[in-house]
Amino acid sequence: MRSVRRGPAPTLRKGNAVSITEEQAAEAFQSGSPIILAPGPQTTDRIPPPPDDVWELPYGTAWVYYGEGNGRLTRPVLVADGFSVGPTDLSLTWELLEHGPYPLLSEIRRRGRDVVLVGYHERSASILQNADAVMAAVIEAIDRREGDHPLTVGGFSMGGLVTRYALAKLETDGIEHQTQLYYSYDSPHTGAWIPIALQAFAHYTKKLDRRFSDQINSPAAQELLWQHIADWEDKPATSDRRIAFLRALEEVGNWPRARETRLIALANGPSNGEGNGVAPGAGAVIGRGLAVTGTELRTQSEGDDQLVAKLRVVTIPTREIRTNGLPDFDGAPGGTLPGFGILADALNKVPGFGVDNPIREHCFVPAVSAVSVREPATHDDLYTPISDEELEESPFHDVKFASQSETHTLVTEELSTWFLDQLP
C-alpha cells in the first residue's frame, strides 16, 4: 500500500515577502492556458492549405486533401488524430505532420494518395465514441472514392487505437471496410504512462484549477494509461474505464482480421532495450517560488515505498506520495513526452510558483507497447530487447523502430520513408 505522510511545515515568509493566498493562486492559474500533457501547442503561424473537401461526421470532422494528379478522392489514406483536450486543431495537425523533421503529408500526396485527416469534436472523449467518427469516415471514403483502390487507415498515438477498434467493429458488424493497410504510429497498445508524480500534482491542485486534473481523469486518458490515479491520495491501478475499453476490444476481436488487411506499427523508440537516459528517483520539478517551496516531483523508481512526490501548494502541510511495485518507467525506451517540462513552463508563468526543472521528458509510449509485445509491468518488460521471436507472435505483419528514443509521434525521415513504402 502507498502511504501519505506529512513532512515539516515550511515557512510562508521569506524576508519581507508574504505568501500568496489561495484565491490569488486560483485566479492566476485559471487566467492562463490549461496544462495539457500532449503534443503542442502550435509554435508557428503557418496556416494549412484549404481542404479539397470537408466531411461532417458523428463526433468529428474529416478534412480531405487530394493527391497530386487527382481531381477526386482516388487512393485514400486516413489519418486519425491522437489525444489532447478540446476539438482537433487542423493547424496543429499540419504543423506536427508536415512542418517538423519530415513533410509527411506532402510526400503522401506526391505519391498520388489522398490525405483524409480525421479529427474529433473532443479529443479527450472515449476512444469508443471517437471510433464512430472513424467508422463514418471509412464508409464516406468508400462511397466517394473514384475506382476501387483499397484504403489505408490508421493514426498517430491514440489515433492508432481509435482506428484499430473502428476497423474491428466494422468487421464485427458485417461492414466491409476495404482497408488493405492498417497502421499505428507510436500508439500505446498495451498502455501509456504519465508519471504518478504528475498525476498527483494535477489532482492536488484541483482546488485552484481543475482543468489539469480533468484531463488526467478524462475518459480517453483513463483508457490509455497503464496506471492511473483519480485523486492524489489514490493507489495507482488500472482504471475501470481502461478495463472496460479492453473488454470492448475483445468483443470485436481485438484487431482488424480481414484477410486482405495488413497490420503495421511504427515506434518512436528502439528495440534494443536502451533507455532514454532519465535516471530513476531524480528530481524533475523542484519548487522555489513561495507558494511551492517544498514541492518536488521525482522520476519513478522501481520497488516498494518509493518517494515520487512531495506536495506543498499554497497551504502549509507537505504531503509525500509513495508508490509500491512500479517499474522505473520514465527512463524506458520509447516515445517521450516533455510532461515535466510542460508543467514547469506553466508554473513558471504563475507568480509565486516558480520551479526548477532539471528533467523535462519521460517515457510516454514504451516501445514494447507501440508494437504490442508486452505489458509494461516490470523493469524487464520495459528494458529487455525485443526479439524477432516476440515480433513473430505480435499482431503486426511488420514493424519499424526508431534508432533511439525520440519525441512521441515525431515524424522523422527514418520512420516516414518506411511507412510510405508500405502504402498500397
N, C-alpha and C positions, 0 to 999 in steps of 0.2 A: 504494500500500500504506500502511496505517496503521502508524506506529511506536510503540513503547512505550519511554519514556525514564525514567531515574531522575534526580530532582532532588536538591538538597541534603538531608541528613538533619536534620530538626528535632529540637531537644532534647526530651526527655521529662520535663523537670523545670522547673517554674515556681516560683521561690522555694523554699518548703519542700514543695511538692506533689510527689507521686510518681506515676508513670504507672500506669494501670490495667493489670492483667495480661490476657492473652488469655482465661484461664479465667474471670476475673471478668466480662469483657465478654460472653463467650458465655452465662454464666449470666443476666446482666441482659437480653440480647436474647431469650433463649428463655423467660424468665418473663413477657414482655409479649405483647401481642396481635401477630399477624403483620402485616407491612406488606403491604397489599393495594391494588394500583393499580386501583380500580374504585369505582363509586358506593357510598356507605355510609361507615361503619356507621349503624345506626338511631340517630336523635337524639331520638326521643320515646318515651314509654312507651305510646303508643296501641296497643290490641290490635285486630286486624282482626276483623270480624264472622265468626261461624261460617259456613262454606260450606254451600250447599244440598245439595251432593254432592261426593264426593271420588273420583277415579279413580286407581287404581294402574296405572302404565304401565311399559313397559320403560325402564329408566334414568331414570324420572321420576315425577311426580305432577301431577295436574290438580285444581285447586280451582274449583268451579263456583258461580257466583252468578247466580241467575235475575233477569231484568229485571223492572221494575215491571209488575204485572198478569199475570206468567207463573207458573203453578204447576208447569210442567215446562220442560225445555230447548226453546226455540222458535226463537229467532233468535241463533245462537251467534256470538260474537266471540272468537276465540282469540288470546291474548296470550302470546308466548313470552319467557322470561327471557333476560337477557344474560350477560356474562362476569363471573366472580369466582372465588372459591375456596370449595370445600365445597358442601353442598346448598343449593338455593334457600331463601331465608328469606322466608316468606309475610309476616311483619310488615314487613320492609324493603320488599318489593314494594308493599304497601299504602301505606307512607309515601311512596315515590317517585311513585306513580301517583295517589294520592288526596289526600295531605296537603301537597303542595307548592303552587306558584302556582295550580294549577287542578285541581279534583276530577274527573279524567277517568273513573274507574271509576263514580262516582255518575251522571255525565252519560250514560255509555253505557247504564246500567241504566234511567235515567229515560226514555230513548227506547225502552224495551221490548226492548232487546237483552240477551242473557245473556253474562256475562263468564266465560270459561274461562281461568284463569291456568295456564299450563303451565310447570312447574319441572323441574329436573334433580336427580338424586342427586349429581352432581358437575359444577359449572358450568365447571370448567377442563378437562373431558374433551373429546375430539374433537367437533367440530361434527357430524361424520357419525354419531357414536354418539348424541348428544343429539337428532339428527333422528329417530331411532327413536321417541323419546317423542312428538314432534310428530305423526309419521305415525299412531301409535296413537291419539292424541287426536283427530285428524281423523276417523278411522274410528269411534271411540267416539261422537263428536258426531253423526255421520250416523245411527248406529244408534239413539241415544237421542232424537234430535230429534223433536218433535211437528210434523207438517206437512212442508213441503218448502222452507222459506225457505233461501236459499243461505248458505254460510258466509263469514265474514270471518276471514282467517288472516294473522298477521304477528307482529312482535315488535320489541323495543327493542334497539338496539345489536347484539350478536351474535345475538339472537333473530331479527332480520331475515334473517340468513344461514342460521340453522338452519331457519327456515320456508321460505325460498327453495329450499334443497336438498330439504327434505321434500316439498314440493308437486311439484317437478320429478321427484323419484324416484317418487312415486306415479303420475304420468303415464307414466313410462318402464315401470313395472311393470303398466300397464294398469288401474290402480285409479282410479275416478272420485272426485275429492276435493270436487266440488260447491262449489268456492270461487269466489265472484263477485268478491271483493276481496282482493288480497294487498297488504300494506303493510309498509314498513320505516321505523323511526323512528331516524334518525341511525345507520344501520348502515354499517359500513366495507366497501362492496362492492369497492373497489379498494385497500383496505388501511388499517389503523390505525397510529398512531405512538406509541411510548414512546421518549422521548429516549435516545440511546445512553449519555449520562452516567448516567441512572438504571439502565439495564440493566447497565452496567459495575459500578456500585456494588453492585447486588444480587449479582452473581457474585463480586465481590471480597470481600464479607463472608460468603460461604457457609460459611467455616470456623467462623464464630461462630454463625450461624443460617441454615440452608439454605432456610427457608420462602419468603423473598423471591425467591431465585434459582429455586426450584422453580416459582413462579408464572410468572416470565418464560419458563421452559423448558417449561411445561405444553403439552399438545397444542393446546388452544384458542388460547393466546397465540401460538404459532408459526403457526397457521393464519390468525390475524387480522392480525398485524403485517406491515407493508410491508417493514421491515428488522429483522433480529433478530441478536443475538449470543448464543451458548450459553455463552461463557466471557468473562471480562473482557478477555482478550488477543485475542479474535477480531476479524476484519474484518467489519463489517456486511454482511449479504447477505440474500437471500430464503431463508427456511428450506426445507429439503427437505419438511417437513410442509406448508407452505403450497403448494408446487408440487404435492404430491400432492392436496391439497384442491381446488385449482383444476382439476386434471385430473379429479377426481371430479365436479365441477360440469359440466365439458364433457361428460362421459359421459352426463349426464341432460339435456342440452340447455341448461344454464346458468341458465335461468329457467322458471317455470311458463308454459306456452304454450297451455293450453286456451283455446278461442275465447271462452268466457264469462268468463274471468278477467281482471279489470282490475288493473294494477300501478300503485301509487303509492308515493312516497317523501317523507319529511319530513326536513329537515336543520336542525340547531341552529346553522347558520352561514349567512351571506348569499351571494348570488350575484354581488355587485358587486366581489369581489376584495379588499375591505378587510380587512386583518389584524386580529388581536385586540389589538395594541399591545405584544406581547412582542418586545423587541429581540434580534437575534442576538448571540451571543458575550458575553452578560451573565451575571454571577454569580447563580446561583439558590439554591444551598445552599452555605454557606461555614462550614467548621468553626472553632469557637472553643474547644470542650472539649479537654482534654488529650489524649484518645485520637484526636482527628480534626483537630488543628491541622495545617494544610497541605492539607486536603481542600477542593476547590472543584468543584462541578458547575455547568457553564455551559449556557446555551441553545445550540441548534445553529446554527452558521454555515455558509453555503454556501462551496464552493470546496475547495481542497486544503490539506493539512497544517493543519487547523483544530483547535485545542485545545478539547476539550469536557469534560475532567475531569482533575483532579489527585486522586489517591487516596492517603491515608495513614490507615490504620485500625489502631490499637494498635501495629503494628510500625513500625520506624524509616523504611525507604525510602519515598519518594514516587514514585508512578508517574504518568505522563502518558498520557492517552488522546487520540489524534488521529484525525480522520476525513478522508476524501477523497471529493469528488464528491457530497456530500449537500446538499439544499436547506435553506434557513432555515425549517425545518418548524414550529418551536414557535410562531411568530407567525402562522401561516397562518389564513385564515378557515375556521371550522368549529366543531364541538363541542369544548369544552375539558375537560380533566381536571386537578384540582389535584395532579398527580403529585409535583411538587417539594414541595408543602405536606404531602402525606401522609407522605412520607419525613421531612421536617423535624420534623413533630409527633411522629413516633415516636422519632426520635433525641433530641429534647429531653426525653424521659421516661427516657432511659438515662443513669445517672451517667457523667460524663466525655465524653459525646458531644454536648454542646450545639452547636447550629448557628444561624447567622443565615439568614434565608430571604426575601431581597428579592423573589423571583418565585415564586409558588405554582403558577401554572397553565401549561399548554402546550396546543397543539392536539393533540387525540386522534383525531378523525374529521374530516378536511378536507371541506369542502362538496362538492368535486369527487368525493370517494369516496362520500359519502352518496347522491348521485344518479347515480353510476356513469358519469361522462362522461370522466374522465381518470385515468391512473395518476399518482400524486403524486410524480413522479420529479425534477422541476426546480422552480425558483422560479416560472417562468412557468406550469407546470402547476397550481401551487397558487394563485397570486395573480391570474392573468388572469380577468377577469369571465366568467361562464358565459353563453354566448349562447343565444338562442332556437333557433338552428340546431343547436347541440350537443344541446339538450334534445330536439329533434325526432328526433335519432339515438339517444337513450338508450333503454334497455329499458322505461322507465316511460311510462305514458299521461298522468300528471300528477304534478307535484312541488310542494312548498311549502317555501320557505326562511324562516328566521328573519330578522328585520330586521338583526341583528348577531350576532357570535359570542357564544354563551352556553354555559352548562354542558351537557356531553354528556348527552343524554336528558332534559333539563329539560322538564317537562310544562307548557307555557305556554298561556295562553288563545289566543294568536295561532296556534299550531300545532294545538292540540286542537280548536278550533271548526271549523277547515278539515277536519280528519280526520273529525269527527263528521258533517259534511255529505256525506262520501263513502260512508257506510255504506249497504249495500243494505237 
